[in-house]
Structure formats: structure tokens, C-alpha cells
Amino acid sequence: MTSVNTSKPSAFFSRFSKAECVLVLITMVWGGTFLLVQHAMTVSGPMFFVGLRFAAAASIVVLFSWRSLRDLTLFELKAGVFIGMAIMLGYGLQTVGLQTILSSQSAFITALYVPFVPLLQWLVLGRRPGLMPSIGIMLAFAGLMLLSGPNGASLNFSPGEIATLISTVAIAAEIILIGTYAGRVDVRRVTVVQLATTSVLAFLMIVPTQEALPGFSWLLLASALGLGAASAAIQVAMNWAQKSVSPTRATLIYAGEPVWAGIAGRLAGERLPALALFGAGLIVAAVIVSELKTKGKAAVESEDELERETEG
């Protein structure tokens, strides 16, 4: 009688911790927010909406953590402000872009923050990227040109695409900052500070941008509250999960965000041309390839992680 070996499936699922499963869940939620923000842009300007959305998010987190705020430290305040600045720039510019481009297109462009990080480190700090990040950068640019249609081949991107591209730098900074501070701060306190900072800065940006204030709208209110709740859940989950999940592994999980956004856009009737879909696939491949390690480097990083766990 032949016995069935069931160890492989169980071993496969055991590779995913509870924290990683939480990140997968919020990535699905994150992907769905692009379409909702685009609908909200029909009744509000981008900066006012970002301010309202994150004010709602901050208020929701305060309801569950107001007692712990009395113990807020100066370090946590600084960490929250820095992260909040990055969030405002990332979400603000992304929202500006959603006024003129499809939600699925915005999501795939946003995913470029992963391969763009080693490119920026090379341009600014002179740190030449390795083999896999270099391949990821090439795939990313090829995907971006295909995703942007006929104008992409001549690098003639639309204002919405440019705004979204710039937002990827801030989003990358947000994830790096969260990974830097995650193990040294209280999740609830720092989340309140970063959400409140994002809201205040977004409202302040209304003045220099001369954005008109919208009238009352149930769509605006419902969108702000719903997306505020989603933002609160996403930020709390990221701060909590990245205490135990490495930035590299977290980034690979976040790579699924544009896929979920594309599914949501497809269900809502958005139709990207076949060539654009191929470009979107190249961008997802670029995200994954950028985070792959060569055997030698992977072995060194595994030893470093083991040492950190032992010391902890």
C-alpha cells in the first residue's frame, strides 16, 4: 500500500507567518483603494481628500489607543513625523495622478518604487546595483513604456503618469522608514502621529496649490471614512508586521498590490490594451526580480538574519 506524503503542502504553508498573512490581506485591501480614490476625485480636489482621508484614519486609531498616547516619546514623535511626510508626498502625488489616469495604470506605476530604489541609490549615493536589481530596472522601464501606450516609447509621459512616478520615491521612503523604526516604537502611538502628520500637511498644501474646497457630498464623506478606515488598518498592520518581516520579504508581498488593483479595475470596467497588460506584467516581474538574491548574497544575508535572531 502506497502512503501519501502530505508534508510538502504543510511545509509550504508553514513558510508564511501570521505577520506575512496579514501583509497579504492588507495588500489586497490596498489594491482596491485605487479605484475608490479615483471615484472620490469627481467630488474633491486631491489635497483636501488626502487630508480628510487621513484625518479620519488618525481619529479611528486614536479611538483604540488614546490611553497609550500619554507615553508618547520624542523619538516616536520624530519617527511618526518623518513617516507622515513620506506618506503625504506619496499619497498626495498618487491622488493627483488618479485625476487623469486609470486606477489600474496608477497601481502598476506605483509598484515601480521597488526597482527604482537601487537606481536612485546608484544616482545619488554612487552605489552600483547588483545583477538582479539591474535586470529589474530594465524590466521596469520596458514595462513602463508599454503601459504608457504610444507616447511611452518616446518618454512623453502624461502629467498624471509623471506625478505617479514621482510618488513612488516617497512610497519607497515610507517603507524604508517603517522598517527602520518598527522595532523601536509603539505601533499605536507612531501610527497616530504619522496619520495626523499626513492629514495636517495635506490640508496645508491646499493653500499653495490654490485648490478649491469642495461642497458637502455623501460620496466624499463615505469615501473619506471608508478609505480612512482602510488607511488606519494598513498603517497599523505594516508597523506591526514589519517588526518580524524583513523589508525584502515585505516588498515581495506588496508586489501583489497592483495585481489586486488591476482585478478591481477590470471588474469596474477598465480595459487596458493588450500591450499595456504586457507592460504591467513586466513591472510585476521587475518588482520580484529586483528582490531576488544571487546564491552567494542570499547565503550571507541568511547568516546575518540568523545572527540577529540569536542576539535578539
HUZI-V251001 format. One record per helix or strand of 2 or more residues. SS is the DSSP state (H for helix, E for strand). FROM is the first residue (numbers start at 1). TO is the last residue. Records with the same first field share a line. If there is no record, write none. Layout:
SS=FROM-TO ; FROM-TO
This chain:
H=7-14 ; 18-40 ; 46-71 ; 74-97 ; 103-110 ; 113-125 ; 131-147 ; 149-154 ; 159-184 ; 187-209 ; 218-241 ; 247-254 ; 257-267 ; 274-291 ; 295-311
